[in-house]
Amino acid sequence: ANIVSANDTYVVVSAGDGTAVYNANPSNIGDAVITSNGGSTVTKGVQWSYLQTSTISAVTPASGQQGTIVTVSGARLYGGGSKIVGVTLAGVPVQRIVSHSQSAVVVVSDFGMPVTGDVILTSDTGSATTRVGGWTFAAPPSIFNLSLPSGQIGTRITIHGTNLLAGGSA
């Protein structure tokens, strides 16, 4: 664990990956132990449980632009907490979190420059779950012209431009 802050009445730590405890103790339950830089140690027995790591299995769609509805699927996404409090797509915080559960988080993407980056979910415990390279911001769309300047109901118009599907398929 990494010490975040400490004084004589509390110590805040960021739990490590738990690999040593997980491998050594199949129950994943252990003591809370503090060892000061002066060498003194204090222990409280059976106070901490390492939980199985959260995973992101899919990001759908994996690319888009501002306003794209994105579903992040996985397992144990709350990271031991009770909700998702933050989501970034390629380093950009989302416009809003629509819904969340232990297995899926639905968000609306905000504006981002064309780039590929990580999807990061943050729970109310501070636990972060990452999918490396899981999101690509598509280049912004641009309309060049319309095939007709006017028409009635049912008139077919062709719209010409670039990136009009914003990372979608239809």
Solvent accessible surface area in square Angstrom, and as a share of the most:
residue,aa,sasa,rsa
1,A,90,0.70
2,N,103,0.53
3,I,120,0.61
4,V,98,0.57
5,S,47,0.30
6,A,58,0.45
7,N,81,0.42
8,D,153,0.79
9,T,122,0.71
10,Y,111,0.42
11,V,49,0.28
12,V,68,0.39
13,V,77,0.45
14,S,55,0.35
15,A,52,0.40
16,G,34,0.32
17,D,122,0.63
18,G,7,0.07
19,T,70,0.41
20,A,81,0.62
21,V,55,0.32
22,Y,104,0.40
23,N,110,0.56
24,A,86,0.67
25,N,45,0.23
26,P,122,0.77
27,S,69,0.44
28,N,23,0.12
29,I,73,0.37
30,G,21,0.21
31,D,76,0.40
32,A,44,0.34
33,V,84,0.48
34,I,78,0.39
35,T,84,0.49
36,S,50,0.32
37,N,167,0.85
38,G,72,0.69
39,G,53,0.51
40,S,77,0.50
41,T,82,0.48
42,V,94,0.54
43,T,77,0.45
44,K,126,0.53
45,G,42,0.40
46,V,104,0.60
47,Q,99,0.44
48,W,120,0.42
49,S,51,0.33
50,Y,38,0.14
51,L,115,0.57
52,Q,109,0.48
53,T,98,0.57
54,S,15,0.09
55,T,65,0.38
56,I,16,0.08
57,S,73,0.47
58,A,38,0.30
59,V,14,0.08
60,T,84,0.49
61,P,49,0.31
62,A,58,0.45
63,S,31,0.20
64,G,0,0.00
65,Q,16,0.07
66,Q,98,0.44
67,G,41,0.40
68,T,27,0.16
69,I,111,0.56
70,V,0,0.00
71,T,44,0.25
72,V,0,0.00
73,S,35,0.22
74,G,15,0.14
75,A,34,0.27
76,R,88,0.32
77,L,3,0.02
78,Y,28,0.11
79,G,22,0.21
80,G,48,0.46
81,G,20,0.20
82,S,79,0.51
83,K,94,0.40
84,I,6,0.03
85,V,80,0.46
86,G,24,0.24
87,V,5,0.03
88,T,36,0.21
89,L,1,0.00
90,A,17,0.13
91,G,62,0.60
92,V,37,0.21
93,P,88,0.56
94,V,21,0.12
95,Q,86,0.38
96,R,141,0.52
97,I,52,0.26
98,V,70,0.40
99,S,55,0.36
100,H,69,0.31
101,S,46,0.29
102,Q,85,0.38
103,S,63,0.41
104,A,32,0.25
105,V,0,0.00
106,V,32,0.19
107,V,0,0.00
108,V,12,0.07
109,S,0,0.00
110,D,45,0.23
111,F,101,0.42
112,G,8,0.08
113,M,128,0.57
114,P,64,0.41
115,V,77,0.44
116,T,79,0.46
117,G,17,0.16
118,D,50,0.26
119,V,0,0.00
120,I,61,0.31
121,L,1,0.01
122,T,43,0.25
123,S,2,0.02
124,D,63,0.33
125,T,84,0.49
126,G,54,0.52
127,S,41,0.26
128,A,66,0.51
129,T,9,0.05
130,T,63,0.37
131,R,88,0.32
132,V,126,0.72
133,G,40,0.38
134,G,9,0.08
135,W,1,0.00
136,T,47,0.27
137,F,3,0.01
138,A,21,0.16
139,A,37,0.29
140,P,63,0.40
141,P,69,0.44
142,S,48,0.31
143,I,109,0.55
144,F,132,0.55
145,N,83,0.42
146,L,91,0.45
147,S,57,0.36
148,L,73,0.36
149,P,135,0.85
150,S,86,0.55
151,G,56,0.54
152,Q,160,0.71
153,I,186,0.94
154,G,72,0.69
155,T,52,0.30
156,R,221,0.81
157,I,82,0.42
158,T,72,0.42
159,I,87,0.44
160,H,87,0.39
161,G,28,0.26
162,T,59,0.34
163,N,70,0.36
164,L,73,0.36
165,L,99,0.49
166,A,29,0.23
167,G,37,0.35
168,G,42,0.41
169,S,110,0.71
170,A,122,0.95
